[in-house]
Amino acid sequence: MSALVLVVATGCFSKPGFGGGGGGDGGTDPTSWGDFMGAQPVANVAGASGSDFAPTVWSNDGELFFSSERFQADTPPQPNRILVAKRTTGTTFDAPNPINTQVNEAQVHGTISADGLDLFCQTSSYQQQSFHRNDPTALWLPGTKHLPPVGPADLGAHDLRLVAGSAPDHNDPGSALVEYARTSLDAGWDPVQAPMIPTSMYGDTSPTLSQDGLEMFYEAHTAQFGSEIHRSARTSLDRPFETAEVVTLTPDKDLGDPELSTDGRTLYFRVLIGGDYQLYYATRKPD
């Protein structure tokens, strides 16, 4: 399989305010970083069949969570599940395992809290569900916390901001990007911007927000079929996001579900390969 090459407009990623990935911890000032470099598959996570999509990372990318259709090939077929793979070295992860097999309901499009103890996702009927673990080594059990009734979402700004697609259905052409805020981790969510930026012709969804809340990547449906990844930034949390810029991958194979790494240097996403979605990543380089 040939590697994908990531091409972006000159200066597209030279603005200040880049932070760590949504659901991560920390972040550094990347104002001296260059463009993203080549893209390649995430090692060791692909299944024998079925699509993998919607990645989310935690603990300096030490854990990679993603949704998978691979269990639909079981007898009897099993619903989509969220898997977790732990980093071994570099950008290599060990074999993934389901976070929970006792809940007989689909688990897709997850986002994890900054402390790594709560994971929020959707069911096959687009309902919100959550899982909780008492510490990073404990088992994931059904949780009691929930996000607002929105589509694929991502936490950022130390879990005080939430960006999401407005339509629960990931493929709804009417989906726009919306933002929620709360004053503390125990407070309720209030809408901030809806829509956040001009909506693409066939809808926007699956955003990922940097830890400082100043940079966002998302899946844009600019054509009736297929999607691409867009990027937008803002100078402070009380400012709107700027006009989006296209992050172009060559060849274009229905890109989506972007997830920014903890330190903001790596972008995980899904790409269509041989009829199934696979997880890829691309990294930024210092200037």
N, C-alpha and C positions, 0 to 999 in steps of 0.2 A: 504494500500500500504506500503510495507516495505521500510525502508530508505536505500539509497545507501551508501556504505562505500567507501571512497576514499583512495587508497593505492598508495604511491609513494616510489621510491627508497630512502634508507637511505641517508640523507644529500642532497637530490635533491634540497631543497629550502633553503640552508644555505649560499648561496653566497651573497655578497654585491650587492647593486645596485637596489634593489626592490623599486619601486616607486608607485605613485598613478595610477589609471586606466585611460585608454585612454578617452579623452573627459572630464576628471574630473578637479578638481582644488586642487592643493596641493599634499601632500604625505609625508610620514615619513620614517625614516630609519628602515627597518624591519630585520636587520641582526641578531636580537635575536629571530626572529619568528621561530616556529616549522613548522611541516608539516601541510597540509590541514587535517581537521577533516571530520566527516561524512557529507554526502550530503542529502538534502531534498528539497521538492518542495517549490517554492516561493509562499507564502500564498496569496490567494484571486485573483490571476490573471488568472487562467485557465478558458477557455470558455466551453460552453456546448458541443461544437463539433469543430473539426478542430484543426490543429496544431498551437502552438505558438513557435517562434524561434527567433534567432538573437537579443539577448538583448543588450542594451547599457545603461549606467547610467550617471547621471550628478548630481552635487551639493551634494557631499558627499552621493551619492546614494539616494538623496531625491526624484529623479524622475527616474523611470525605463521605458525605451522605448523598444518596441519589435514588431516584425512582427507577424501577425496572419492571419490564413486562415478561421477564424470562420464566416466571412461574406459570404462565398461561400454557406452557407446553407440558406441564405435569399432568398426571392422571390421578384423580380428576383435576381439571385446570384450577389454578389458584389465582387470586386477585393480584393486581400489581402491589408491590411492596417497596418500602424504603429500606435500602441496604446501607451498611456502613463499612468502609474499608479504612484500615489504619495505615499511616505512612510507615514505611520501613526505612528507606534511604532516598534522599533527593526527591525526585518526583515519582517515585515508585511506591505503590501501595500494596498491602497484602490482599488475599482473596476476600471479597466482601461477604457479609452475612446479614440476614434480615434483622432489623432492630426488634421486631416483635412478630411472631407467627400465630399468636393466640387470638388476635383480633381479626375476625374473618370478614374484613372490609378493606377495600382498596386504600392504599396510602400513597399519595402522590404530592409533588410540589412542596417539599418541606423547607422550613427555615428554622434555624436553631438560635436559642437565646445566647447572649454574650457569656453567661456563666456556664453554658454547655449542659444545662440540666433540663431544659424544656425544648421540645421539638414540636412545631406546629405544621399541620399538613391538611390536605383535602381528602375526602372520600370520593368514590365513583359517582355519587349523587351530588357532588360539589358542596358537601357540608364540611364545616371545620371540625377537626379533631386534633388532639394533642397527646404527647407522650412525655413522661417525666422519669428521671432517674435521680436517686439520692446523691450520687457522686459520679464522677466520670468513669468509674469502673463498675458501676452497678447496672442491673438489668433495666431496660426500658419498659415501663408499665403505662397503661392508659392514664392520661393526665386530666386535670380539672380546669386548667386555664385555656382560654380561647381568644382568638383574634377577631376583629370585626368581620362581618359576612362579606368578604371580598374574594377576588381570585388569587392566583399565585402571588405570594407576598414575600417581602424580605425586611428583616429588622436592621436598623442602623442607628448611628448616633448614640451608642451605648444603650440600645433598646428603648430609646425615647422617641424614635421616629419609625414609621412603618410606611413602605411604599408597596403598591399592589396594583394589579389589574382590576378595574371596576367590575367586570363581569366574572362571576365564578367560573363560567365555562372558558377554558383556556383559548378556545378557537372562536369565541364570539366576536364577530366583526365590529360590534359596538363597544368593545372594551377600550377604556381609556385609562391612563395612569392616574392614580389618586394617592394622596399622602395623608397620614394621620400622625398626631403628636399626643404625648402625655407628659405631665409635669413630673411624674415619679413612676417608679416601677409598679407601684400599687394603685396608681390612678387609672381612670378610664381613658379610652382613646377618643380624640376629637378630630374631625376632618379639618385639614389645613388647606389643601389645594385640590381642586377637581374641575377639569383635568389639569395636570401639572404642566404639560406642554402641549402644543398642537398635536392632535391625534393623527396617526397614519390612516390612510384610506380604509384599510381593513382591520384596524384596531392595533393596540399595543398591550403587552402583557409581560409577565415574568421579569420584573425589574430586580436589580441587585443594587444595594445602597452601600456606599463606603461607611466605615465605622464613624467617621466624623460627619457623615451626612451630606457631604459637599459634592460627591460624584456619583453618578448613576449610569448603569448600563441596562438595556432592556431589549426585549424581542419586539421588533416592529414588523407588522404585516402590511407592507407597501404594495403588494400585489395580491390577487385573489388566491393564488397558491404559492406557498413558500414564505420564508421570512428572512430577516437580516437583523444584525445587532447594531443598535444605535447607542450613542454615548452623549450625556449632557452633564454640565457642572454648574455650580453656583458659588458665590463668594462667601456666603454665610447662611445659616439656617433660616433667617428671616427674609431671605431673598428668593425669588423664583428661580427655577432652573433655566439656563440659557437654551437657545435653539439647538436642537440635537444635531450631532455629526454622525455620519455613517462609519462603522467599523467594517471594512470590506475584507472578506476572506476569499481566496482564490484556490480551487474552484468554489463557486457558491453552491452549497449543498443543503439548503434549508437550515439555516443557522438559528439558534435560539437558546433559551434558558441560560443566560449568562450568570456567572457567579464570580465576584471579585474576591481575591484571596485576602487573608488577614492583613498582610503588609501592603496590599495594593499592587504588587508586582506581577501577579499572575491572574489571567482570566480563564476560568473554566466555562465550557459551553457544550452544547450538543450539536452534532453534525450528522447529516444523512449519508450513510455509507452502505451500499449494497442492499438498500431497502429497509435497513434498521438504523435507528439513532445510536450513535456511540459518543462517549465522552472524550473531548479533546481539551487541550489547554494551550495557551500562548503566553509568553513572558515578556515583560518590559526589560530593556537593557539600560544601564546608565549611559549618559551622554559621553 
